[in-house]
Structure formats: structure tokens, C-alpha cells
Amino acid sequence: MKKIVLTGGGTAGHVMVNVALIPKLKERGWNVCYIGSHHGIERELIAQQNDVPYFPISTGKLRRYFDWNNFKDPFKVMKGTWEAYRLIKREKPDVVFSKGGFVSVPVIIGAWLNGVPAIIHESDMTPGLANKLAMPFATKVCVTFPETLQHVNKEKGIYVGAAVRDELKQGDADKGRTYCQFTNDKPVLLVMGGSLGSKRINDALRANLQTLLADFQIVHICGKGNVDAQLANQKGYKQFEYVHDELPHLLAMADIVLSRAGSNSIFEFLTLKKPMLLIPLSKGASRGDQILNARSFEKAGYAKVLMEEELTNNSLHYAIYTLYQNKDKYIHRMQQSEATDALNKLLMLIEEAINK
Ligand SMILES: CC(=O)N[C@H]1[C@@H](OP(=O)(O)OP(=O)(O)OC[C@H]2O[C@@H](n3ccc(=O)[nH]c3=O)[C@H](O)[C@@H]2O)O[C@H](CO)[C@@H](O)[C@@H]1O
């Protein structure tokens, strides 16, 4: 039986493509297992998949800034590389597929040391640090944005587009409304601060909550530990830390979306034709990849962008209302976007890798 090791983690954005691939790989007769970290979100997300053995390895965060842990973490990464090498030697996969994140670097190196082909998928416009480090050891680097090819070795780079989970397309708006106790008489604004939640977006939204609730019902995915208990009984406002199986229904019921500009999320909104207001994670807090993601969607006419530096109560309020007023224009532009069928392309590349 053909065998594949999947890896990737840290945030849900580095796991979701794997979640999308798992059922398809199984349908095609692959034996699937996962290498992730001990405590990352990937462990929880993969535990929900039937029959996917999970092997944790030691990981360290690779930071671009000073932190005392920077002295300890290289040793953790070395330990992780040794563990990944041993696991791959034992499991003997035909191929390794990585969605990036720090945990993936030792796994890609472990594959290379064992002579196993490894495919990387990069979600963002510019490659993340983990993928940059792993690229020399990979056989193929798949990208979501065509512009990313300029940052990747010509022989390895290949444009596949964004891979969106099939189940997200099967949402039922009525189920979403029932789940949130919402009615049919007001439009729904869905707010999502990325898979970890965003304090900036949470605070700005809550500061505007009473005004917005006059015209919208609001479902707010606010991240672990960020539910505001004082607002628990507020009519027309529903908070969740993180949503699993119900997400397709919440998306189906949403008229417009306010979100961070993580690559997976924005391509999901595009697939479902949801007009979006994006507040990308600022350059101070990241390498600025979300700003590039958001600007590219703005240029294509799929999104309105509000920069974090411009975020005030007034600017947020104004941006949400103008997005809603112009929603048909955004939907029209999104209807003209070309679907890329990235999942099938990835499956083809995975099959091809073992035939070489
Ligand atoms: C802070 C950080 O490092 N952010 C990065 C991270 O974002 P983050 O992890 O937020 O990733 P994305 O926005 O790309 O994806 C989030 C995924 O989680 C899912 N989801 C989210 C909330 C929820 O309640 N339920 C749920 O299922 C979404 O449907 C989506 O599939 O990875 C992205 C992809 O590399 C990058 O673009 C982001 O810059």
C-alpha cells in the first residue's frame, strides 16, 4: 500500500490543506500518517480524523527577533530532526507532504536524509521562514499565488492555487441561523480573527457592537480565551472561541465577513463568494505576508482593506457599512474568478512523486 507522511502545524492555517487532503488520499488507497508537534493545534485537528496515526516530535520556534528561548530552541529543532529521521526510516513512506510551520522543517530534512521525496505547499504570497529553510530539501514547492514563483527555485516551483476543504461548500444557512439563534430579518456579519483570534479586531468590534447590532446580527469567532462573558446574552451577537463542524453553516449564513487576511481563510471566502473586509496582521507583528495577501485581493476587487494603523471605531464602522452597501459589486467580481482545483493538482503531484 502507498504510504504518505503529512506534516504542518502551529496554527490552523498550516494544517487545513492536510485536513482537506486526508479523505481524498484515503479514497485513492493511501495509508496516511502525520508528524506534528506535541502541543500544537495540529494534534487536536488531526485527532478528529479517523485512523490517522499521529507521531509527535520535539519542535522549537524559529524567531526573527531576540528571545532567550533562541538559545534553547536550536537544540529542540535538532532533537526533532533526529526524531523525524527515525520515524521516517521506520514508517518508510513513499512521499512526505508539508503545509509549513516550524514543525515541518525537521520532517522535510528527515525525508531528505532518508531519500524520500518531499512536497511543500506555501499558502502565502511570500514564503514563510519555515518553508524557506525547508525548500532546499524538498523536491517540489507548490504555491497559492502565481507571484510566489519568483521566490522559489525554478525547477521546484509550481503554481497550484488554494486548496479549500470540500465540506466548507456544503453549508446550510438555516442550520447556521438555528445554531446562533439568529432570525431572517437582519443580515449577518461574520467576524473571524484568524485561527487564533485577534485581540485588535475583537476590541474594535466590541467597541462598535451596539451600533452595528442595529443593522446586523453578528457571529464572532474570537479565539481561545477571548469570549466576553458579559456579552453572552446579547441578542443578535454570538461568540465562539473556535468552530469545527459548524463553520460551513456559519459561512453559508454570512452576508459579509470581517477578517484577518490569512491565506486559507480569504480563499475560502472567495470560493463561497463572501464580500470581505480584511484587516491584515501588521508588519510589526509578522513578516507582512497578510498585507500582501490582502492587497492582492483588493486589487482583484474581492475585498476591502483596512490597515491596522487606520483602525478606529469610526473607520471600522464606515468600512463595514460601505462593504455591505457595495456587496453586489464584490460578489460579481468574485463570480468571475477562476477556480483552480488545487486539491486535485496536489493529489496528482503526490502520485507523480512516487513514480519518479
Ligand atoms: C498569526 C499567523 O501566523 N497567521 C498566519 C496563519 O494564519 P491562520 O492560522 O489564521 O490561517 P488562515 O487564516 O490561513 O486559516 C485558518 C483556517 O482555520 C479555519 N478555522 C478558523 C477559525 C475557526 O473557528 N474554525 C476554522 O476551521 C479556517 O477555515 C481556515 O481554514 O497561517 C496563514 C497561512 O499560512 C497565514 O497567512 C497567516 O499569516
PDBQT file of the ligand as one rigid body, heavy atoms in Angstrom, charges set to zero:
ROOT
HETATM    1  C1  LIG A 401      -0.770  34.704  13.061  1.00  0.00    +0.000 C 
HETATM    2  C2  LIG A 401      -0.338  33.840  11.925  1.00  0.00    +0.000 C 
HETATM    3  O1  LIG A 401       0.698  33.189  11.976  1.00  0.00    +0.000 OA
HETATM    4  N1  LIG A 401      -1.133  33.849  10.864  1.00  0.00    +0.000 N 
HETATM    5  C3  LIG A 401      -0.821  33.039   9.688  1.00  0.00    +0.000 C 
HETATM    6  C4  LIG A 401      -1.615  31.772   9.773  1.00  0.00    +0.000 C 
HETATM    7  O2  LIG A 401      -2.962  32.210   9.949  1.00  0.00    +0.000 OA
HETATM    8  P1  LIG A 401      -4.178  31.309  10.383  1.00  0.00    +0.000 P 
HETATM    9  O3  LIG A 401      -3.784  30.091  11.103  1.00  0.00    +0.000 OA
HETATM   10  O4  LIG A 401      -5.169  32.210  10.991  1.00  0.00    +0.000 OA
HETATM   11  O5  LIG A 401      -4.578  30.803   8.963  1.00  0.00    +0.000 OA
HETATM   12  P2  LIG A 401      -5.622  31.028   7.834  1.00  0.00    +0.000 P 
HETATM   13  O6  LIG A 401      -6.459  32.232   8.002  1.00  0.00    +0.000 OA
HETATM   14  O7  LIG A 401      -4.865  30.863   6.569  1.00  0.00    +0.000 OA
HETATM   15  O8  LIG A 401      -6.505  29.709   8.039  1.00  0.00    +0.000 OA
HETATM   16  C5  LIG A 401      -7.272  29.479   9.161  1.00  0.00    +0.000 C 
HETATM   17  C6  LIG A 401      -8.006  28.185   8.922  1.00  0.00    +0.000 C 
HETATM   18  O9  LIG A 401      -8.675  27.809  10.105  1.00  0.00    +0.000 OA
HETATM   19  C7  LIG A 401     -10.033  27.585   9.820  1.00  0.00    +0.000 C 
HETATM   20  N2  LIG A 401     -10.826  27.943  11.008  1.00  0.00    +0.000 N 
HETATM   21  C8  LIG A 401     -10.634  29.149  11.611  1.00  0.00    +0.000 A 
HETATM   22  C9  LIG A 401     -11.375  29.500  12.721  1.00  0.00    +0.000 A 
HETATM   23  C10 LIG A 401     -12.342  28.572  13.182  1.00  0.00    +0.000 A 
HETATM   24  O10 LIG A 401     -13.041  28.799  14.163  1.00  0.00    +0.000 OA
HETATM   25  N3  LIG A 401     -12.504  27.387  12.548  1.00  0.00    +0.000 N 
HETATM   26  C11 LIG A 401     -11.753  27.036  11.456  1.00  0.00    +0.000 A 
HETATM   27  O11 LIG A 401     -11.924  25.951  10.914  1.00  0.00    +0.000 OA
HETATM   28  C12 LIG A 401     -10.350  28.442   8.615  1.00  0.00    +0.000 C 
HETATM   29  O12 LIG A 401     -11.480  27.941   7.930  1.00  0.00    +0.000 OA
HETATM   30  C13 LIG A 401      -9.045  28.319   7.822  1.00  0.00    +0.000 C 
HETATM   31  O13 LIG A 401      -9.044  27.141   7.050  1.00  0.00    +0.000 OA
HETATM   32  O14 LIG A 401      -1.407  30.982   8.584  1.00  0.00    +0.000 OA
HETATM   33  C14 LIG A 401      -1.749  31.623   7.359  1.00  0.00    +0.000 C 
HETATM   34  C15 LIG A 401      -1.444  30.644   6.219  1.00  0.00    +0.000 C 
HETATM   35  O15 LIG A 401      -0.088  30.353   6.140  1.00  0.00    +0.000 OA
HETATM   36  C16 LIG A 401      -1.003  32.931   7.203  1.00  0.00    +0.000 C 
HETATM   37  O16 LIG A 401      -1.497  33.600   6.033  1.00  0.00    +0.000 OA
HETATM   38  C17 LIG A 401      -1.223  33.790   8.427  1.00  0.00    +0.000 C 
HETATM   39  O17 LIG A 401      -0.465  34.974   8.314  1.00  0.00    +0.000 OA
ENDROOT
TORSDOF 0
